[in-house]
Amino acid sequence: MSTFDRTPEAGDFDSSHSIGVRRFNRTHGLIPPAVEEQDTQITRCLKQLERKDKGIDKYLYLSGLRNTNVHLFYRLVTRHIKDIAPLIYTPTVGEACLQWSHNYVQPEGLYLSYSDRGHIASILHNWNRNVEITVVTDGSRILGLGDLGINGMGIPVGKLALYIGCAGIRPEATLPLMLDLGTGNKALREDPLYLGSRREKVSAKEEQEFMDEVMIALNEKWPGIVVQFEDFKNPFPALERYQEKYTCFNDDIQGTGAVVLAGVINAVKRSGVPVKGQRAVFMGAGSAGVGVAKQIVEFFVREGLTEDQARECFWLVDTKGLVTNDRGDKLADHKIYFSRKDNAGKQYKSLAEVVDYVKPTILMGLSTIGGIFSPELLTKMGEWNENPIIFPLSNPSANSECTFEEAVKYTNGKALFASGSPFPTVEHNGKTLNPGQGNNMYVFPGIGLGTILSKATVVTQSMIYASAEALSTALNPDEVSEGLLYPNISRIRDVSVIVAMGVIRAAEEAGVDRETRIKDMSNEELEKWVRSKMYDPHTETAKVEQEMQSFIDELTIHGGVRGSHL
């Protein structure tokens, strides 16, 4: 198709484009005549956001902006990531998912239903872009909100917006993917506005067969595509089945583990307690909790403990109490690794009992039970430890095990704190204390970018660990002096470069990389190369100008510019 026959795309309706570019894009007259500075565009966006009181209304406005002016949307995201990220992902995305079918306006991403089995490959051909990364969910466990069926599409959409904004993966190279495998949510099945199939959730065997077809079709359509699994009720089967065959990872297990590990590495250093003296109580023994704990075990081993010694530093608590070998119930497979056998037959049935028994140095929350880190527990953590490590990691904010203000107040300012959702600063004894946010967006964009750029055949555990290690080193001197455990989120693109470089080097060391041109690069050369591969929405207008000029020059050389609309 010639340039003059081209159909305008979402990024073409940009008021920063010159009149010449608008003619080139076939958008002349379809955009108001003013040619605006990008700063003016962003000011208008911010003013429109200010006029909206509810988070969901801001989310819907931003969703519309992303679908009509993609480069302006990402200019806004990259310049104001700290303010915009909570609106396009957690915590606002939770509400967006709850209302997804009711607020549906336009198609976003791809839906594959169980009734489509046998035809997955042909449906993928309807997505006519060169995809490098997809985020896949079946909606069966969205954040702490449970089974939302296809309403969970907000998660892949939001997650990929962060891959693009934080790590510079090009928008057109991403695919939000929802697997409609039915839902166990009866209220959804009976909701007349629900857009998913009205069937019970398929069986585990049926899901596995469907997933096999999906993974084969994805890799046939886009060889080497990076597949990130997200918010599956049971995330382990897919990860274990595919992680050594395809380029895939699970952010709930591995990404969460990596970002928390980075914070723990820095917190342990500052606590003054060596790893052999650490005692970690986890409230939450699901996939995320176990994934986090296993990542920290690896850190402890690298610090000199044996694997058994490292594992003995962990006490996991679920809804029935301390996970032990002899409490009388059948443990889920993923819990067995951390199940205690040294409880002398005594069962500890609540978090409070376990905390009194263990007297932990580390208190981790991945339970989605808001406020379960009570004032009493936090006070004890402050009494037992000079610098207690307290990480309430559940999302959204309402599900956080405690707030930053509570952790500061009841430990008398001692807590080394990181949460999953954002909390405001707190004044304590005349000082402004900044909360750490162990948000997965610190690592998963860099993991994705590094995996894509290295052309890794699989995502190894060493690559995941390298992402955590790289993140732990990403703080600048000012951030260290402020006592932060994580870098300022405003530097997220720089952080993603550091993480991506760590992932690339780990892929090379593991021998799973296929991008041979960068093997012999110095770190300085690699950093420059990585940055050159990142999408920058601020330069897109200039690139179109250059593309237009090159086209005009080509026409001029061949005598074809006369009579054109340019």
N, C-alpha and C positions, 0 to 999 in steps of 0.2 A: 504494500500500500504506500503510495506517495505521501509526502508531508502534507500536500494540499487536500488529501482525502482523509486525513487523520481525524479521529473522533476525540474531542477534548476529554481529559481525565480529571480526577478530583484535584490534583495538584496544579492544574492549568488555570483554575479560576482564582487567581491571586492578584490582588489589587496593587502589589508591588511590581508587577510586570509592566514593562514599557509598552507603548502602543504598538511598536514593531513586534514585540513578542506576542502580544495578544492577536495580532494578525497572523503570525506564524502558527499559533496554537488554535486558531479558529475560535477565539473567545472575544474578539473585538465586538463591542456592543453588548456583550453578555455580562460585562462587569461595569460598574459605575466608572465614569471617565477619569477620575483622579488617579494619578500614579503616586502611590503612597510610600513613605519610608517604612521599613519594617518595625521601627519603634512605635510609629503611629498605629499600626495594625495591632500590636500587642497591647498598647494602651486601651484601645477600643475593647479588646477581649477582656482585659482585667476589669474594666468598668461594667461590662455586661455581667461578669461573674459577681461583682459587688452588689448588683441589684437583685440577686437571687439569694433568698434566705436559707433554703433547704439544700442540703448536700446533694440529694437526688436530682434537684433541678439544675444544679451546676454540672452534675455528671451528664445529664441529658444534653445540655448546651455543648459541653466539650465533645460528646459523641457526635453531635451534628457537625461540629467544626472539623473533626477528624475526617468525616466522610465527605465534606465539601471542599475543604482547603487543607489538605494533609500537611503541607510544608509549614503553613502558618501554625497549625496545631502543634507541630513538634518544635517550632521556634519558641512557642509559649511554654511547652514542657521543659525544654532544655534551659531556658532562662529563669524559670520559676519552679524548678523541680520540687523544692521543699513544700511549696504551697499546692502545686498541682497533683503531685503523686498521690496524696490521700484522697483526692477527688476522682482519680481515674482507676485507683486500685484500693487497697484497704485503707480506711474502713468503709468508704462509700460504696465500693463495688458489692459489698454484701447486700445492701439495700437494693442496689440495681438488679442483682440476681433475683431477689425475692419478687421484684416487680417486672421481670424481663418480659414475660408474655403480655402483660397488661400495657407495658410501655412500648411494645414493638412498633417500629416505624419502617425500618429499612434493613435489608439483608447485611449481615456481618459474619464472615467466616463460612464454614462448610458444615453441614449436618449429615451424618451418616446414620441411618436407622437400621435396626435389626432386620427389618423387612427388606432392606437393600442387599442382604447377603447374596453373594454370587454375582453382584453387579458393582462392587466397590470401585474397581479399576475404571469402569466407564464413567462413574460419577466424578471421580477425581479429575477426569479430563475436562470437566466443566470449569475447573479452576485453571485458567489459561495463563498462569504466571510461573516464573522459574523460582520455586520455593526452596529456601535453604534451611528453614527452621519452622516447626509447627509445635504448638502447645495443644495437647489432647486431654480431654476430660470426659467422663461419663456423667458428671453432675451428681454422683452418688454421695459425696461428702464435701459440700461446699463450705469452706472455712469452718466455723462452728455452727453452721446453720442446718446441717443435715442433708438429706436427699432432696435436691431441687430439680432433678431431671434436666431437661434441656434449658431450663432457666439459668443453669450454671454456665452458659456461654459467655457471660460477662467475665469469667475468670480467664479463659484463653485470650479474649479480646484485650483485657486490661494488662495481662502479663506480657503480651507481645508489644503493647504500647510502651512498656518499660524496656523491653529488649531494644526497641528502636530508639527511644529517647535517651536511655542510659548507656547503651553500648554501640549505637550507630549502625545497627543492622538495618538495611534498607526496608522501607515499609512494604514494597511489593514482593519482597523475599520471604514474607511471613504468612502463615496460615493458621488462623484460629479454627480448631476442629472439635466439634461436639459429637460424641457417640450416643445416639438415642437408643438406649438399651432397655427402655421402660423405666418405671419409677415405683419405689415402694411407698411413695407419698400419696396416700389416698385422696387427700384434699386437692392435690394437683390434678389427679386423674379425673376428678369430678368438677374441676374448674372449667366452665365453658370457654374461657379465654386462653387456657393452656395450649401451647403450640406444639407440644411433644406428643408422642404416641401414647395412647391411653391403655397401656398394658402394664402388668406387673413386671418387676425387674426380672430379666432373664437369669437362668441358672449360671453358676460359675463355669460349668462345662461349655454352655452355649456362648458365654462371653469370651472364653478362651479361643474357641473356634472362630468367632467373629474377629477378635483381635489379630489372630494369625492372618486372616485375609486382609485386614487393614494394613498391617505392617508390611506384608508382601507388596501390596498395591502401592503404598507410599514410596517404597524403595525402588519399585519398577518405574514409577512416574518420575521421581526425583532421586536418582541414585546418590547415596550418602547424606540424605536429608537428616538433620538433627531433630529427634523426636523427644519432646519434654512431656512426661506424664504429670498430671496435676489433679489433685482432689478426687482420687478414686477411694472408695470406702476401704477396699483392701488393695493397697498399692504394690504389695510384695510380689504376687504372681507374675504380673507383666514385667516388672523390673528383672526378676530372676530369670524369666523365660527368654528375654530379648537382649539383655545388656551385653552379652558376649557375641551377639550375632549382628546387631544393628547399632547405629550411633544414637544412643538414647540415654536418658537419665530421668530420675524422679526428683522434682524439686522439693516435695514434701519431706522426703526422706534425706536425700543427699544435699540439696541446697540448704534446707533448714539446718542440717547437721553442720555444714561448712560455715555458715554465717555465725551460728552460735559458737562453734569451735574458735573462730577468729576472736570473738569477744572473750571467750574463756581463756585463750592463750594470754591475752593482754591483762585480763582480770587476775589470773593466777600469778603473773609476774608482780602485779601491784599489791596483791594480798600479803605477800611475804611468806606464804605457806607453801612449801614444796609439794610437788604432786603426790608424793607418798603420804602426805598428811592431809590430803583433801578427802572430804566425805560429801558425796553428792546425793541429795534426795530429789527425785523426779516425781512431780505430781502429774501423772499422765503417762501411761505405758502403751500408748498406741504406736502407730507406724512412725509418726514424727518423733515421739519421745525416744523410742528405741534407736531410731536413726541418729539423733543427736548424741545419745549416750555412746553409741559405737564410734562415732567420730572422735569423741573426747577420749575414749579408751585408746585409740590409735595415737593420740597426742601424748598420753601418759606413757605409752610403751616407748615412743620415740624419746621421751625424757628419762628413760632408764628402767622403768618397771617391766616385769614380765606381763604377759597378757592376763594371766590369772590374778596377779597382784592388782593390775589396773581395773579389771572387772569387779574386784571386791570393793572398790571405792564407790560403788553405785548401789542405791536402794530405790527401786521403782515402785510407785504406788498407783493402783488403779481404783476403780469404784468399789472394789471389795477389800481394799487395804494393801498392805505390803505384799508384793509378789514373792511367794515362797514355794518351795517344792512340795510342801505338805499341808497346804491350806484346804485341800479337799476338792478343788475344782479342776477341770481340765484346762490347762493354760493354752492360749493361742501360741502357735509355733514361734512367733517373733519374740515372745516374752521369755521363752525358756532360757536364753543366753544369760539373762540377768537375774533369773530366779534365785532367791537366797536359800541356802541350806544350813545357815549358821544361826537360825533363830531359836534353836533348842526347843522346838515344838510349840513355841508361843506365837500366836497370830496377832498382828497389829492392824486393827481394822479401820483406822482413820489416819489422815495426814498428821494430825496433832500427835497421835500416839507414836507414829514413826519418827517424827521430828524429835520428840523427847527421848526416844530410844537411841537415835543416831547422833544427835547434836551436830548437825551438818555444818560444813563450811560453805556449801553451795546449795541453793534452793532453786530448782528449775520448775517452771510451770508450762506444761503443754496439755492442759486438761480441758480448756474452754469453759472452766467454771469460774465465773467472775467473782473476785473478792475472796477466794479460798485461802489466800495468804493473809490470814487475819492479823489484826494488831498484836495479838498475843504471840503469834508465831514470829512476826517481824521483830518484836521487842526481844525475844529470846535469841534470835539470830544476831542482833546487835550486842547482846550481853556475852555471848559465847565467842564472838569473833571481832577482831579489830577492824577487819574489812570484809564483812560478809558479802558473798557473791549472790545476788538475787536477780534472777532472769524470769519475769512473768511474760511468756512468749505467745500466749494465745491471742488470736484475732477473732473478730474486730475488738475495738477498745472495750466494749461492754463485757467481753469475755475474758479480759485480762485478769490474771490472778490477784494483782494489786496495782495501784497506780504509783507513779513516781513519787508523788507527794506523800503517800502513805509509807513508802519504803524509806524516804528521807526522814519523815517525822518519827517513826517508831524505831529506827536504828540510830537516831540522833546524828543523821548525816553521814553515817559510816558506809552505807551500802555502795557496792560496786554494782551498778544497775544497768540492765538492758531489757527492753520490752519488744514485743512484736509490733505493736501499734504505737503511733506517736503520742507523747505526752508533753505538756508545757514545762518550761523551766520552773524551778522552785527557789525561793529565797530562804536561806538558812544561815543563821548566825552572821548576817550581814554579807553573805556571799550568794551569788547567783549560780545555782547548780544546774548543769545540763544533763538531761537523760540520754542514755545510749538507746538507740533503736536497732535491735538485731533483726532488721528487715532483710528478707531474702534478696531484695533488689540490690544489695551490695555484692552478691556473688553470681546469681543466675545469669544476668546479662553478660558478665565477663566469661562465665563458663560457656555460654552459647557462642559468643564471639570467638573465643580461643579455639573452640572445637571446629567451628566453620573455617576459620583461617588456616588452621593446621591440617584441615581435611582429614581429621581423625576418623579411623574406621570404627572405633568404639570409644565410649567414655569410661576410662579406667578409674578405679578408686584413687589411684595416685594423682589423677587430674583433679578430682574433687578435693582431695586433701591439699593439693597445691593452691587451689583457689582460696582456701581458708588461710593458709600460711601467707599467701600474697596479701590478702586483705588485712591481716594482722600487722603487716609492715607498712600499710598505706597511709598511716597517720602522719601529718606534718608536725613540725616542732610546736606550733601554736596549739594544735589539738592535743598533743601529749601533755603540754603544760596545763591545759584546762581540765585534765583528768578524764578525757573522753576515751571510751573503749572502741569507738568506731569513728571513721572520718566524718567530717561535715557532709551532709547529703548533697549540698550544693556543688561538691567536687565529684559527683558520681561518675561523670564521664572519664575523668582522670583515674579514678579508682578502678573503673571497668577495664581501662588499658592495663593497669598493673595486674589485675586478676587474669585477664586474657593472656598476658605474657607468661604468667606462672603456669597456666593451663597448657599453653603451647609447648613450653619447655618440658613439662611433665609428659606430654604426648610424645615428644621426641625421645625422651629417655625411655619410655615404655615401648617405643618402636611401633606405635599405631598411627603415626602421622604420614601424610602423603604429599605435603607441600615441601618439596625438597629444596626450593630456592632459599629458604630462610634458615636452614640448619646451621650454616656457618656465620650467620649474622651476630654481631656483638649485641649486647642488650640495648645500647643506644640506637643501633641500626634497626633492631627489631621494633623498638618503641615507635620510631618514625614510620616504619612500614605499617604497623598496626593502625596508627592514627590516619595514615593515608587511605586506609580501606574503610574508614568509618563514614557513614552517612552524616552529613552536616546540613540541616535544613536551612541554615543561614546563607549557604552558598548556592542553593538551588536556583535562585533567580539569575545569578551571574552565570551559572552553567547553561541555562536556557538561552541567555543572551549570546553566549559563545557558540552554542549549537546553531542558533539562528544565523549568526554571522558566517559560520563555516558553510552553512547551506547556501547563503547568498553568494559567497565567494565561489562555491562550486558551480552554481548556476551561471555566474558571470563568466567563468572560464569557458563554459560550454555554450555561452550565448543564450541562456534560457531565462534570464531574469526579466526581459522586456515583457510587459503586459501582465506580469504576475501581480497579485494583490499586495505583495511586499514592496 
